[in-house]
């Protein structure tokens, strides 16, 4: 598992490109143009001794949910749904982005691919930010693995969120491989038993 494709989706202005830029270059700039189509960023992680390269697919938000198609979802291992913590509409649309991906792709085990929710621009929040229990409740309510308050500007929780997603993807892949191996072993054992029975019948 040396390479993973991760989708970065959400409403326009939520900070998707800023998050990708922060991850890829550990930097931030105010000078962004709206993404047209899809842009990419790369990030490498060392997880439990394994080097994992992540290709981040930054999908255009101005096209709303129209661009989250099978073309973009193909071979995706996970997704980050980004919402602006200071924008009610952006927050309300986040579950719709997840649903759009769920409708277009599933993992090898038949379940939805792992997805997390990033409530971005926490550096602009003037009141108390959501508590951990509130974030967990929000994630559970909408089927996300977890939710994080993030800031592409300061870097707060950006790498932590992606690493959490990568670990979840890795665990899912390992479980699927183990289940497949178990099925193959059971099949092999069953085949040997059948061959043994046939052999006994032939010799009797």
Protein Blocks (a to p, Z undefined) as FASTA:
>chain_A
ZZccdddeddehilmmmmmmmmmnopacfbdcddehiacddddddeehiacddddddddf
klommlmcfklmgopabdcddddfklmklmmmmmmmmmmmmmmoccfkopacddddddeh
klmpmbdcddfklmmmmmmmnopabdcdddfknopoklmmmmmmmmmmmmmmmmmmmmmm
mmmmmmmmmmmmmmmmmmmmmmZZ
